[in-house]
């Protein structure tokens, strides 16, 4: 598996690897992974990408690391410079403007660099592109149509992000966007490192916000506090481990970032209504 340098055409990276590390500069891209997780670091922060989510990175330097016991499948799409701007212009300009200046592009598409939940539409389009890549390797025109479809979906889904920004009760648009970007850094940092001993001061520092400022705006945007989010992620991972492994309660506690099985049992019962052991017994019983 090997990342590419900046190119002047759209292209795809489809590979499998259990251990991988690369750093360099890439184009605007969408990253998807299955059967495991990948970690990214950019000058904006840290990101974790797994199945069901995608990472949208703007053009620039980044680092990727995969460190798993099994092979992780990556399917990443890289867009040539100005491709997003061209598609955006065709979505936003009037027919009159497009007829008068079909090749002049003064429109700039902007993306918030973060992970997103895959919509049904985007999942279908990425699956179709993966199929087309195998079937039509020598027919670039068919693939180009799919690149346009995916970019159109990405641009439309950015509007949901702007709705999230509007939840911030701030007068200036530039201030709202900057606060959103900083809170997003905290959100992504939590997703990447929730299974470690995170503190509020650490999360606030990584986002360049004071703890109180982070708490207020995080709740406004995500409708939960940072530690409510951490708890949700820990519970989700513990459920997966209880279902698919024979790990002890102590091992699971450490794996989700807690110091002891008592803390794990208390957290689990608070969210699920039963203890982890009772949950495991129920899973085993339901399989019979």
N, C-alpha and C positions, 0 to 999 in steps of 0.2 A: 504494500500500500504506500503510495507516494503522493503528497500534495504537489500542486503545480505552481509555477511562477505566474505573474500577471500576463494574461493573453489579451488579444484584441478580438476574441470571438467567444460566443457562448460555448460552454463545454460541461461535461459531466465527469464526476469521479465516483466510481462504483467499485468497492473493494471490501475485503474482509481481513480483519487483523485482531489478534488478542492483545498484542503489545505494540504500541506505536507512539512515536513522538516526532513532532515537526514544528519548526517555527520559520516564518518568512512573511511575505506580503501576498495577499490574495485580492481578487475582485469581489464586488458585491455578490453575496452567495447565500444560499439556503442550505442548511445542514440537517440531515435526518439520519437516525441510527436505529437499528433493531438488534435484539438479542444482547443488549448491554448498554453501556454509557460511555460518553466521551466528554472530556473536560477541555474548555477553551479559556484562554486568557488574552485579552486585548488591552489597549490603553484605557478602555472604559470600565474594565472589571473582569470578573470571573463568571463562567457559564458552565452549566452541566446540561447535556442533551441526552435524552433517552427516548424510548419508543413512545409514540403518541404526541411528541413535541418536536418542534423544529427551532433551530437557531438562525436568526437573520443577522448576518454580519455585513457591515459596510466595507467598502474597499479600504485596505490598510493592513498593517502588520498584526499578526496574531500567533498564538501557540496552541497546538492541539496535543492532548495526551490521552491514550487509551491504555488502561491497565486492568485487564480482566483475565479470568481463568479460561474463558471460552472465546471463540471468535465473534467479534462484533461486526455487523454488516453496516457499511456506510453507503449512503446515496446522497451525493451533494451536487448542487447545480450552481455553476458560476456564470454570471452575466457580464458581458462585455461592457466597457465604458460607454455611457450615454444610452444604453439599451433601455434602462428604466425610465430615463427622461423622455425618450421617444414614445414609449408606450403610454406614459402619463400624459403627454401632450395630446395623443389621440383620444384619450379619455376625457380630458378637460377642455380642450379648445373646441370652438364651434366649427361646423362644416365650412363656413365661409372662411375662417382663418386657415383651416387646413388646405383649402383650395388655393387661396392666395399665396401661401408660403409653405408648400408641402415638405420642403427639406430644411427649413429654418427652425431651430429648436432653442427657444429661450426659456423653456420651462424646466424647472428642477424638481425632481422627485426626491423626497426625503423619507428615510426610514429610521425608526427607533430600534437601536441595536439591542435585542434581547431575545429570550426564548418565548415561543408562542405555542399554544395548544393547536394541534392540527385540526382544521375544519374538515368536514366531510368532503367538500369540494376539492380542497388542496390535496387531501389524501388520495382521492381518485385521480387527480391530474398527475401527481408524482408517480403513482402506480402505473398509469398509462405511459408516462415518459420512460419508465424503467423497461416496460414491455417493448416500446418502440425502439429503444436503444439497441435491444437484442435483435429485433426483427428488421430494422431499416438503417443499419449502420452506414450504408453508402448513400442514403437519401436525406441530405441535410434539410431539404425544404419541408419534409414532414416533421422533422424534429423542431425546426424553427417555429412552426405553428404552435407546437406544444410549449416551447419557451415563452411565446407571447401569451398563451393562455395562463400559464403559471404566474407570470409577472402581473397580468391584469388582476388575478386573484389576490396577490400579495399587496398591490396598491389599494384595492378595495378594502382589504382587511385592516390596513393601516387606519382607516376611518374609525374603527372600533377603539384604537389606541387614543385617538383625539377625543373620543367621548369620555374615556377614562380621565384624560387631562382636564376636561371641563368640570370634573368633580372637585377640583381644587379651587377653593374660594379666594382666588387672587385676581387682581385687576389686569395686570399686564400679561399678555400672551407669552412673551419671552420668559417671564418669571415662572409661569405655570409649567412651561416645557422644561426649563432647567430643573425645577423641583422634581418633576416627574422622572427625568433622567436619573437624578441622584437617588430617588427612592427605588427606581428600577434596579440600580446597581446593588442596593441592599437586598432587594427581592431575589435577584439572581445569585447573590453570595449565599443567601440562606439555602436556596435550592442546591447549590454546589456543596455546601459544607454543613448541612443540618445534622449530620451524623457525627459531628465533633462538638466539643464543649464551647459553643458560641456564647458570647456575652453581648449585651446591648451596646456597651461601649465599643466593642470590636466592630459590630455591624454598622454603628453610627459613623465610626471613623472611616471605614472603607467607602462610605457614601458621602463623606465630607459634609455631614449634617450633625447638629447637636442631638443627643438622645431624645430630648423632648420634641424637637422639630421633626425628627424622623418618626417618632411614635404617632404624632398628630396626622402627618401627611400619609404615612403608610396605611393607617386606618381609613382615611378618606378615600384612598385609591382602591385598596384591596378588601375593605370591609372586614378586616381582621388585624390583629397586632402581629408584630414579627414573631413572637413566641407562640402565638396560636397557630401561625403558619408552620413553625418548626415542629410543634406537637403533631399537626396533621401529617406532615411528611414522615415523622418517626413512627406514627401509628400505621401508616400505609406500608412502610417497609417491614415493620414487625409482623403485620398480617401476612405479607408475602413469605416471610421466613417461617412463620408458624405453619403455613400451608405446604411449603415445598422443601423444608429441611427438618432435620432432627436435632438442630442446635439447642443447647440448653438455654434456660431463661437468662442465665448469667451472660452467656455468649451473645444472645440477641440484644440484651441490654447494652453491652459494650458496642455492638455493631451499629446501634442507632444513636449512640452518643451519650448514653446514660452511665452513671458510675456503678450502679448495683441493681440487682433484680427486684429489690423492693420498690425503688423508684419507677422501674419499668412496669411492675404490676399495678402500682397506684395510677400511673398515667393511662395504662391500657384500660383498666376498669372504669376510670373516669369517662373515657370516650366510648367504650364499647359495652359497658354495663356488666361485663363478666371478666374474670381473670384471664391472663394468657393461657394458663393450663386448661381452664374450662373451654376456652375457644379452640385450642388444639384438639381436645377430646371430641368436641362437637364436629370439627372438620373430619376427623377419623371416622366418627360414627356415621356422618352423612355419606361417606364414600362406600360404606358397606351395603 
